[in-house]
Amino acid sequence: MQKLAFAKMNGAGNDFVLLDNRASHLALDRAAVARLCDRHRGVGADGVLIVEPPAIDGPRAHYRMRYYNADGGEVEMCGNGARCFARFAAHLDAGGNGASRERHGELAFQTIAGVIHARIEGEEVALVMSQPKDGRDVSGLIVAEEILARLAFLNTGVPHVVAQVADTEKVDVPRLGAALRYHEEFAPAGTNANFMQWLGPREIRVRTYERGVEGETLACGTGCVASALIFAETNSLAAGPVAVQVRGGDTLRVGFQRTGPFAFENVTLTGPADFVFHGEIAV
């Protein structure tokens, strides 16, 4: 058994364990990741983020980001996690001594979904997201014996379905979220499920059921992006920003330019990335 140094961080309430693997010495299996995320026997988190050197055969970047959900499975991307990853990597770059790059710096990192560029702006981080794809209207699906009249799908680094609802507080997110996550329309990979309420001309509220976590989280960055872009599609908005309120109480900002039906460029996600504590755990 080894002792593992870690940082605990959260992005708008979506919480993560951050690990430094720049020396490429870590070899965590799926069970070890799940133990780290266990809220009773581990650190407790929605997922694990690992800082690694960039793949030499990949696009140019400062680092490689590996992201694992709480069930131990590796996935393509996590928006709130990527913001935390950027601040943590900058903290490592600065040697943990508060150097200026830790507070105001730019870096790029490889993910399965492509290279992500980040700018650290004090306590917040702005991400340039990968190109959204596979957008389509899927309205009218029968989900848990209900017909969801306003439903759309968009991949914002990971797959997301967005249901437009009158009041997010009245949605049974565990029941409907699980039914959407495993619906045959999105097989075999499944999808994340978001429930989006319009608040104003450029403001929405979102609750998310996350694939891999298999439950509702306090925030989901890529889900906020998908919800904001589908809101823009529905309302024919030419450009952002759209403000997104999340379950954790924070508001994220999504920037974009809409170039056609379900077509978007220059997509950004800006919001908090906070250190909670540092520690060691035996794994």
C-alpha positions, 0 to 999 in steps of 0.5 A, a space after each residue: 500500500 502506498 501513500 498518495 498526495 492529493 488536492 481536493 478541489 471543486 468547480 461550482 460544487 462539482 468536486 474532484 481529487 487531483 493527482 500529480 503524475 508528471 513523473 509517470 509513476 502512478 498506476 491506479 486501476 478502476 477499483 482504486 479510483 472508485 475508492 478515492 471517490 468513495 464519500 465514506 471510505 475515501 476522499 470523496 469526489 465526483 471524479 479523479 483528475 490526473 496531471 500527466 506529461 503530454 503524449 509525444 505523438 499528440 498535439 502540442 500542449 503543456 500537459 495531458 488531462 486524464 479524467 475518471 468518473 466516480 465509478 472508475 471509468 475514464 471519460 473524454 472530458 469534464 468542463 468543471 474538472 478541466 477548470 480545476 485541472 488548469 488551476 492545479 497544473 498552474 499551481 504545480 508549475 508555480 511550485 506551490 509558491 503563489 507565483 504569478 502564473 498560478 493566478 494569471 496564466 495560460 496553458 493547453 492540455 490534451 484530453 480525449 475530446 481534443 486540446 483544451 486551452 485555459 486562462 486562469 483569471 484569479 479565482 476563475 478559469 476560462 476554457 476554450 471548449 472543443 467543437 460541439 458535434 452531433 446536435 439533433 432534435 430528439 423531441 417526443 421520446 417516451 422516457 419513464 412512461 412520460 413524453 418529453 416534448 422538448 428534447 435535444 442532443 449535443 456532444 460537447 466533449 461528452 454526450 448530453 441530452 437536454 430537456 426543457 422544463 417549466 421548473 427544475 425544482 419539480 423534476 424527479 432528476 434521479 428517475 428521469 435522469 437515469 431513464 434518459 441516461 440508459 435510453 435506447 436512443 443513446 445506446 450503447 455509450 449512454 448519455 448525460 441528462 440535463 434539465 433546463 429552465 429558462 429564466 430570462 433572455 440570456 439566463 437559464 437554470 440547469 440540473 444534471 444527472 451524470 453518467 458514471 457518477 450515476 446520480 445528480 451532481 451540483 454542477 456539470 460544465 459540459 452539461 452547462 455548455 450543452 444546455 446553453 447552446 441548445 437554449 441558443 438554438 431554440 431562441 435563435 441567439 447569434 452569440 453568447 454569453 448565456 448565464 447558467 445557474 447550477 445546483 451548487 449555487 454558482 453561475 457559469 458563463 457560456 460564450 459562443 457564436 452560432 453559425 447554423 443549425 446546431 453549429 457553434 464556434 468559439 465556445 467558452 466556459 468560465 467559472 470558479 475552480 477552488 482548492 478545498 484542501 490538500 492531503 495524503 491517503 493510503 491506496 
